[in-house]
Amino acid sequence: MNDRKSTGCFTLLLCMVMAANTLALEEPRISDLSYLDKQYMSQQRELLAELAAKHFGRKFNGARDNDLDLLQSILDKRLVRAEQKQELQAMGVIMGDLLAADLKLRWVIYEDRQGRSRALRDGSSDTYLFPITMISRRWEVGNHTPVAAIYLKARDIIIDSRPGLPFQ
């Protein structure tokens, strides 16, 4: 009888631990970019910088209009095609940097059941953007929405999610 009780208690405890783990997976885990994440993103920026310099004699400089125009020119000239996922995602890093600067967002790691992603977080809120795939996912399926339109839509999502200031 005592063995049955301990087996039952163990089973109950195991079920509780499994339930807690399942709930934990539903909540995203947020952390800072690792050294490797920062290195990889720097390499992606350099990849596009070389492409822009070689084909247009220009560089990305953090100015929104310049950088969005340069990203669009790369796509318009078909220097990056739909199957070039790495390059398309590198374009998302550049666009993400612009969004981060414009809206005071910060790069973080967002982990959930779907996996691990680099994301932009608005302050300490639960509002996130995933700019790295904003261009690539569209272009991979033939959706050629202009880069500036993608940027503005992402920007509006953040602005609309922020609470209004009193007396506006």
N, C-alpha and C positions, 0 to 999 in steps of 0.2 A: 504494500500500500504506500509506503514511504517513497519507493522508487517511482510509483505512478505520479505522486504529488510533485516530485522534483522534475520528472519528465514534463509534466503539464506546465509547471512554472517556467522551465527552460523554453518550451514551445511558445508560451505566451510572451516571454522576454524576447525571443527571436522574432516573433511577429511584430512586436513593438519597435524593435530596432529596424526591421525592414520597412515598416510604415514610416518611420522617421527619416530613413534614407530616401524613400520615395518622395516625401514632402520636401526634403532638402533639394532634390533634383529639380523640383518645380520652381524653386526660387533661384533666380540667376545669381551667380557668384561674380562679383566685380573686384578687379584687382588692377594694380598699376601695370603699365607695359614693362615687360622684362627687358633686359639688356639685348637679348636676341631679337625681340620684337622691334626695338628701336633701330637695331642694325639693319634688319630686313626692310623696314620702312625707308630708311636712308638709302639703301640700295635701289629701292623702287623709285625714289625721287631722282636719283642719279641716272637711272635708265631713261627716264623721260627727259631729263635735262639734256642728256647727250642727243637724244632724238630731235628735240626742239632746236638745239644749237646747230646740228648737222643740216637739217632741212629748212630751217627758217632764219638762222643766224640770230635767234632771240633766245631769251632764257625766262624761266619762271622767276618772278621776283616778289611774290606775295601780294601783288596788286590784283584785286579781284577781276577787273575787266581784262587786263593783260593775260592773266593765267587762264581764265575761262575761254578767251578767244584762242589762245594757243592750244588748249585741249581740243577745242572744236576744230581747229585747223588740222590737227593731227588726224582726227577722224575723217574730216572732209577729204583730205588727200589720200586716205586709205593707207596711212603709214602704220596703223594698227587696225587689224581686222577682227571680226567677230570671234574667231577661234583662238586669238592671242589673249588668253585669260590673264596671264601675268601682267601684260602691258595694260590691259583694260583696268585691272585692279590697281595698278600703279597710278593710273589717272584718277582713280577714286581716292588715293592717298593725297594727291595734290588738291583735289576738290575738298577733301576733308580738312586739310590744313587751312584752306580759305574759310570754311565754315567755322572752324575752331577760332580763328583770329577775329572773324566778324561778330560772332555770337558769344565769345568767351567760353567756349566748350573745351573739354580736355579729353585726350585720347586715353582709353582704358581697355582692359580685357574684359569681355562679357562672356561668361560660360553658362550654358544651360543644357538642356537635353539635346539640343540640335548640335552642340559642339562649342568650340572656342572661336571667338571673333574679336577683331579690333573694332572698337566703337567709339563714338563721341558721346560724352555725357554732359548734360546740362547741369552744372553745379553739383549739388548733392541730391538732386531730384531723381526720379525714376524715368526720366525721359532720355532716350538714346537714339542716335542715328548710326546707320551702318553705311557710311559713304563709300567704302572700298568696293562694295558690290553694286552701287547705284548705277554706274555706267555699264559695267560688265554684264550684269543680268539682262539689261535691256538690249544691248547690242548682240548678245548671244542668241536672242530670239528674233532678231530683225527689227527691233523697236529703235528707231533712230531719233528719239527725242533729243532736241538740242541740249548741250551741256548746261547752258545758262538756265534753261527751264528746269532741269533737274535740280540745279543749285537753288533756284528760287523756291521750288516746292519744298525742299528740305529745310530751307531757312524759315519758310512760313510755318512748317510743322513745329519748330522750336518756339518761334515767337507766339504762336497761338496757344501753346501749352503753358506759357508763363502766366502767372497771375497778374492781373492788371494793377497798376499803381493807384493808390487812393487819389481822389480829386482829379481824375482825368476827364 
